[in-house]
Amino acid sequence: MVIKKICCIGAGYVGGPTCSMIAYKCPDIQVTVCDRNDERIDQWNSHKLPIYEPGLDDIVKECRGRNLFFTTDMDPAIKEADLIFISVNTPTKTFGVGKGRAADLKFVESCARKIASVANGPKIVVEKSTVPVRSAESIINILKANTRPGVEFQVLSNPEFLSEGTAINDLTNPDRVLIGGETTPEGARAIEELCWVYSHWINRDRIITTNTWSSELSKLTANAFLAQRISSINAISMVCEATGADITEVAKAIGTDSRIGPKFLQASVGFGGSCFQKDLLNLVYISECLNLSEVAAYWQQVIDMNEYQKSRFAGKVVERLFNTITDKRIAMFGFAFKKNTGDTRESPAIYVSKYLLEEGAKLHIYDPKVEEKQIFFDLVTMMPTEDPEGVKELVKVHSDAYSAAKDAHAIVICTEWDEFTTLDYQKIYDSMLKPAFLFDGRKICDHEALVKIGFHVETIGKRVSRSPLLRVMA
């Protein structure tokens, strides 16, 4: 088989960018991205894409209509495709067995049944979604149970290793591409077909092939290790604050050790995003199901430390504002879970906002890429017992940082947007109520310069000298 047509089911953060890159690098292959969501497909076909990712717009514009297509008409795309990516969401279950920890694979199973019912020839089905180890087994069983004469399936695991905000670079210059398949001659041929697609722009020595289960587990393990580093450095940041050490200096010192390295040693208000917590919870659940309670407890502690860091930071805001923030205006800079993305899934800003709102604060939020409707959706969802209109009365979304900070008692930085490092903080300080507080949850500002202006500054993993005004008050 020579891959001439690819279908991707799921037009989200993984399927859209990945298949856009394949179309861009493989002009000889027709790529069709399908999704049931009419609004999302309309956005992919418009000038404003449904996700923000630096560099993505240019790639889509160049390929769309040439060899890249977005559609809700799934059946023809599946029939014509030689290779089908499954890139649908695998959220954490909210009910039933495994609630709050296990991955909900209903969308993956639905895709498998759809492919089985529509396919009229041999297909390579590629599991792109992040799934628990041995999930491909269910896909294989569904496809084999519905196989008709002349229809054969090979199922591969090809997990994504994209970081939002740098996804295009991650796709262009990946550390590795991982492909797992069955250890049979047919499985080996299917793996080689997918290797051929990626080899259009990626050196073969960066394409790792494994069995299916190793591929699936590698994805969960990679995210678990990255999250573990963040929780570890955040744990040390608390020791720094208690002792007078500086977490930035500590991280630099240990990061120069070649056995450790400098990446993911940036202390912050906590990690977010669609993968880390979900995959950790998944790993905890799998370990418990395998009667590996000590393993489950180990990875659960990574999650617990991240939750504690968020609550600790939010609690510090209340404590420093004289133990009450009722009716106080708090400006929140940033709502996305990290810079260069509009994604808010598991964003620490949501948790911090909830904490402050429950303490009676009035929030004034600014984020350069997150839309107002998304902010309100996240807050109302996070506070289901509260009146949605009541929540909205306490929150105002601004189009710039200066209006958000006007007449505020404090600024809380929750996302490390570069823009926040270049603001005119003297102008902001002059517009705020005094004493003016700034809580830097991402350690991105010049804290000493802010203190000289007059701010009382609090950050992560470091003691900042107080402004002269607050020293007198103390």
C-alpha positions in Angstrom: 0.0 0.0 0.0 1.2 3.5 -0.8 -0.5 6.1 1.3 -2.3 8.5 -1.0 -5.2 9.7 1.2 -5.4 10.3 4.9 -8.5 10.9 7.0 -8.3 12.3 10.5 -11.3 12.0 12.8 -11.2 14.9 15.3 -10.3 18.5 14.5 -9.0 19.6 17.9 -5.6 20.6 19.2 -4.0 17.4 18.0 -5.7 16.5 14.8 -5.9 20.0 13.2 -2.2 21.0 13.6 -0.8 17.5 13.0 -2.7 16.9 9.8 -2.0 20.5 8.6 1.7 19.7 8.9 1.3 16.4 7.1 -0.5 18.2 4.2 2.2 20.9 4.2 5.1 18.5 4.1 3.5 15.8 1.9 1.9 17.6 -1.1 1.4 14.2 -2.8 -1.0 13.1 0.0 -4.6 14.3 0.3 -5.5 15.0 3.9 -9.1 15.3 5.1 -9.9 16.3 8.7 -13.4 15.4 9.9 -15.4 16.5 12.9 -19.0 16.3 13.9 -18.9 19.9 15.2 -20.2 22.2 12.5 -18.9 25.3 14.2 -15.4 24.0 14.5 -15.2 22.9 10.9 -16.5 26.3 9.8 -13.8 27.9 11.7 -11.1 25.7 10.2 -12.5 26.8 6.8 -12.5 30.5 7.8 -9.8 33.2 8.3 -10.0 32.7 12.1 -9.0 29.2 13.1 -10.6 27.6 16.2 -7.3 27.4 18.0 -4.4 29.8 18.3 -1.0 28.3 17.6 1.9 30.4 16.3 2.7 29.6 12.7 -0.4 27.4 12.2 -2.4 30.0 10.2 0.2 30.3 7.4 0.4 26.5 7.0 -3.4 26.1 6.8 -3.8 28.9 4.3 -1.2 27.4 2.0 -2.6 23.9 2.0 -6.3 24.4 2.5 -8.2 23.6 -0.7 -5.1 22.1 -2.3 -4.5 18.9 -0.4 -6.0 19.8 3.0 -9.7 19.7 3.6 -12.0 20.2 6.6 -15.4 18.6 6.6 -18.3 17.2 8.6 -19.0 14.6 5.9 -17.1 11.7 7.5 -18.2 8.7 5.5 -16.6 9.5 2.1 -13.4 10.5 3.8 -13.2 7.2 5.7 -14.0 5.2 2.5 -11.4 6.9 0.4 -8.6 6.9 3.0 -5.7 4.5 3.1 -4.8 5.6 6.6 -7.2 7.0 9.3 -6.1 8.9 12.4 -8.3 8.8 15.5 -7.7 12.2 17.2 -10.7 12.6 19.4 -10.9 13.7 23.0 -10.4 11.2 25.8 -11.6 13.1 28.9 -11.4 11.9 32.5 -14.6 10.0 33.4 -17.1 12.0 35.5 -19.3 9.1 36.5 -19.2 5.3 37.0 -16.3 3.1 37.6 -13.0 5.1 37.6 -14.8 8.4 38.1 -12.4 11.2 38.3 -9.4 9.2 37.3 -10.0 6.8 34.4 -10.1 8.0 30.8 -13.4 8.0 29.1 -12.9 6.2 25.7 -16.4 6.5 24.4 -15.3 8.7 21.6 -12.5 6.4 20.6 -14.9 3.4 20.6 -17.4 5.4 18.5 -14.8 6.1 15.9 -13.8 2.4 15.7 -17.4 1.4 15.2 -17.8 4.2 12.6 -14.8 3.0 10.7 -15.9 -0.6 10.8 -19.3 0.2 9.5 -18.1 2.4 6.6 -14.8 1.0 5.4 -15.0 -0.9 2.1 -11.3 -1.8 1.8 -8.0 -2.3 3.7 -7.2 0.5 6.2 -4.5 1.4 8.6 -6.1 2.9 11.7 -3.8 5.0 13.8 -4.5 5.8 17.5 -3.4 9.4 17.9 -5.5 10.3 21.0 -3.8 9.9 24.4 -5.2 6.7 25.8 -4.5 4.2 28.6 -2.1 1.3 27.8 -3.9 -1.5 25.9 -6.6 0.7 24.6 -5.7 -0.3 21.0 -6.9 -3.8 22.0 -10.5 -2.6 22.2 -10.2 -0.9 18.8 -8.7 -4.1 17.3 -11.5 -6.2 18.8 -14.2 -3.9 17.4 -12.7 -3.7 13.9 -12.1 -7.5 13.7 -15.6 -8.3 15.0 -17.1 -6.2 12.1 -14.7 -7.2 9.3 -16.3 -8.0 6.0 -14.7 -9.8 3.0 -12.1 -7.6 1.4 -11.7 -5.4 4.4 -8.7 -5.7 6.6 -7.4 -3.4 9.4 -4.1 -2.8 11.0 -4.1 -0.7 14.2 -1.1 1.4 15.1 -0.3 3.6 18.1 1.2 7.0 17.2 0.9 9.3 20.3 1.5 13.0 19.9 4.2 14.9 21.9 3.1 18.4 21.2 3.4 21.3 23.5 0.8 24.0 23.1 2.3 27.3 22.0 5.2 25.5 20.2 3.2 22.8 18.4 4.4 23.8 14.9 8.0 23.7 15.9 7.3 20.4 17.7 5.8 19.0 14.5 8.6 20.4 12.3 11.5 19.3 14.4 10.3 16.6 16.8 12.6 15.0 19.3 11.1 11.7 18.2 8.1 10.2 16.4 6.8 7.1 18.1 4.9 4.3 16.2 3.8 1.1 17.8 2.1 -1.8 16.1 1.5 -5.6 16.3 4.6 -7.8 16.1 3.4 -9.5 12.9 4.5 -9.2 9.3 1.3 -7.3 8.6 1.9 -5.0 11.6 5.5 -4.3 10.5 4.3 -3.4 7.0 1.7 -1.0 8.5 4.3 0.6 10.7 6.6 1.1 7.6 3.7 2.8 5.7 3.3 5.4 8.5 7.1 5.8 8.8 7.1 6.6 5.1 4.6 9.5 5.6 6.8 11.1 8.4 10.0 10.5 6.5 8.9 13.2 4.0 10.5 15.6 6.5 11.8 13.7 9.5 15.0 11.7 9.6 14.4 8.0 10.1 16.7 7.9 13.1 14.1 10.0 14.9 11.3 7.6 14.2 11.1 5.0 17.0 9.1 1.8 16.4 7.9 -0.4 19.3 5.1 -2.8 20.1 1.7 -1.2 20.6 1.6 -1.3 24.3 5.1 0.2 24.8 4.0 3.1 22.5 0.8 3.7 24.5 2.6 3.6 27.9 5.4 5.8 26.7 3.0 8.7 26.1 1.6 8.5 29.6 5.0 8.1 31.1 6.5 11.1 29.3 3.8 13.4 30.6 4.0 11.9 34.1 7.8 12.6 34.2 7.4 16.2 33.0 4.6 16.9 35.5 6.7 15.3 38.2 9.6 17.8 37.5 7.2 20.7 37.9 5.7 19.4 41.1 9.3 18.7 42.4 10.6 22.2 41.7 7.4 23.7 43.2 7.9 21.7 46.3 11.4 23.1 46.6 10.1 26.6 46.0 8.2 26.3 49.3 11.4 25.5 51.1 13.0 28.5 49.4 10.4 30.9 50.7 10.7 29.5 54.2 14.5 29.7 54.3 15.4 32.7 52.2 16.8 30.7 49.3 15.9 31.8 45.7 14.3 29.1 43.6 15.6 30.6 40.4 19.2 30.2 41.6 18.5 26.7 42.9 17.0 25.6 39.6 19.9 27.1 37.7 22.4 25.3 39.9 20.8 21.9 39.6 19.9 22.3 36.0 23.6 22.6 35.0 23.9 19.0 36.1 23.9 17.0 32.8 22.0 14.2 34.5 19.1 16.6 35.4 19.1 19.3 32.7 17.4 22.7 32.9 14.0 22.1 31.3 10.8 22.0 33.3 12.5 23.5 36.4 10.5 26.8 36.3 8.6 27.1 39.6 5.1 28.5 39.1 1.5 28.6 40.4 1.2 25.1 39.0 0.8 23.1 35.7 -2.3 22.9 33.6 -3.3 21.9 30.1 -5.3 19.0 28.7 -2.7 16.3 29.3 -0.7 16.4 32.5 -3.3 15.9 35.1 -5.5 13.7 32.9 -2.6 11.4 32.1 -1.4 11.3 35.7 -4.9 10.4 36.9 -5.0 7.7 34.3 -1.7 6.3 35.4 -2.8 6.3 39.0 -6.0 4.4 38.0 -4.2 1.9 35.9 -1.7 1.2 38.7 -4.5 0.6 41.2 -6.2 -1.7 38.8 -3.0 -3.7 38.5 -2.8 -3.9 42.3 0.3 -1.6 42.3 -0.9 0.6 45.2 2.6 2.0 46.0 3.0 3.1 42.4 -0.4 4.7 42.4 0.4 6.6 45.6 3.7 7.8 44.1 2.1 9.4 41.1 -0.9 10.7 43.0 1.5 12.7 45.1 2.6 14.6 42.0 -1.1 15.6 41.5 -1.5 16.5 45.1 1.5 18.7 45.1 0.2 20.6 42.1 -3.2 21.2 43.7 -1.5 22.4 46.9 0.7 24.9 45.0 -2.4 26.4 43.4 -4.3 26.7 46.7 -1.3 28.0 48.5 -0.8 30.7 46.0 -4.5 31.7 46.1 -4.4 31.7 49.9 -1.4 34.0 49.9 -3.4 36.6 48.0 -6.1 36.7 50.7 -3.5 36.6 53.5 -1.5 39.5 52.2 -4.6 41.6 51.5 -5.2 41.8 55.2 -7.1 38.5 55.3 -10.1 39.8 53.5 -10.8 40.4 49.8 -14.6 40.8 50.1 -15.6 43.4 47.4 -12.0 44.1 46.6 -11.1 44.5 43.0 -8.5 42.0 41.8 -6.9 42.2 38.3 -6.0 38.9 36.9 -3.4 39.0 34.1 -3.7 35.8 32.0 -6.3 33.0 31.9 -4.8 30.5 29.5 -2.8 27.7 31.1 0.4 28.9 29.4 1.5 31.6 27.0 1.0 31.4 23.2 -2.2 29.4 23.4 -5.9 30.2 24.0 -6.4 26.8 25.7 -7.7 27.1 29.3 -8.1 23.4 30.1 -7.0 22.8 33.7 -5.6 26.3 33.8 -4.3 27.3 37.3 -6.1 30.7 36.6 -9.5 28.9 36.8 -8.7 27.5 40.3 -7.3 30.7 41.6 -10.3 32.6 40.2 -12.7 30.2 41.9 -10.8 30.6 45.2 -10.9 34.4 45.1 -14.5 34.6 44.0 -15.6 32.3 46.9 -13.8 34.8 49.2 -16.0 37.6 47.8 -13.5 39.3 45.4 -14.5 41.1 42.2 -12.3 39.9 39.3 -11.2 41.9 36.4 -9.6 39.5 33.9 -7.4 40.2 30.8 -5.9 37.6 28.5 -4.7 38.4 25.0 -6.0 35.2 23.4 -8.8 33.7 25.6 -12.2 34.9 24.6 -14.7 36.3 27.1 -17.2 33.5 26.5 -14.6 30.9 27.3 -13.7 32.6 30.5 -17.3 32.7 31.7 -17.9 29.1 30.6 -14.9 27.9 32.6 -15.8 29.9 35.8 -19.5 28.9 35.7 -18.5 25.2 35.1 -16.0 25.3 38.0 -18.7 26.7 40.3 -21.8 24.6 39.5 -23.6 25.4 42.8 -23.4 29.1 42.3 -25.9 31.2 40.3 -24.3 31.7 36.8 -25.6 35.3 36.7 -24.2 35.9 40.1 -20.7 34.7 39.0 -20.9 37.0 35.9 -21.7 40.0 38.1 -18.5 39.5 40.0 -16.3 39.1 36.9 -15.5 41.5 34.1 -13.3 40.7 31.1 -11.1 43.5 29.7 -9.5 44.0 26.3 -6.2 45.3 27.8 -4.2 45.1 31.0 -4.4 48.8 31.9 -8.2 48.9 32.2 -8.2 45.6 34.1 -5.8 47.1 36.7 -7.5 50.4 37.1 -8.7 50.9 40.7 -7.6 47.4 41.6 -6.2 46.5 45.0 -4.0 43.8 43.5 -2.7 42.2 40.3 -2.4 38.4 40.1 -0.3 37.1 37.1 -1.4 33.6 36.2 0.0 33.2 32.6 3.5 34.0 31.5 2.6 36.1 28.4 5.6 38.1 27.2 3.3 41.1 27.0 3.1 41.2 30.8 6.9 41.8 31.1 6.7 45.0 28.9 3.8 46.8 30.5 4.2 50.3 31.9 3.9 49.3 35.6 4.4 52.9 36.8 1.2 53.8 34.9 -0.5 50.8 36.3 0.6 51.6 39.8 -0.6 55.1 39.6 -4.1 53.9 38.6 -4.4 51.4 41.5 -5.6 51.7 45.1 -2.9 51.8 47.6 -1.2 49.8 49.0 -0.9 48.2 45.6 0.0 44.5 45.5 1.3 42.3 42.7 1.3 38.5 42.9 3.6 37.1 40.2 2.6 33.4 39.9 4.9 32.9 36.9 8.1 34.7 38.1 8.3 36.8 34.9 8.5 40.4 36.2 11.4 42.5 37.5 10.5 42.3 41.1 13.0 44.8 42.5 11.9 47.4 39.9 8.3 46.9 41.0 9.2 47.4 44.6 11.0 50.6 43.7 7.8 51.8 42.1 5.9 51.1 45.3 4.3 47.7 44.7 4.2 45.1 47.4 5.4 42.0 45.4 4.8 38.4 46.2 6.1 35.6 44.0 6.9 31.9 43.9 10.0 30.5 45.7 11.6 33.8 46.7 11.3 36.5 49.3 10.9 39.9 47.8 11.8 43.0 49.9 8.8 45.0 50.9 8.1 48.5 49.6 9.0 51.3 52.1 5.3 52.0 52.6 4.5 48.5 53.8 7.6 48.3 56.0 6.3 51.3 57.8 2.8 49.8 58.1 4.3 46.6 59.5 
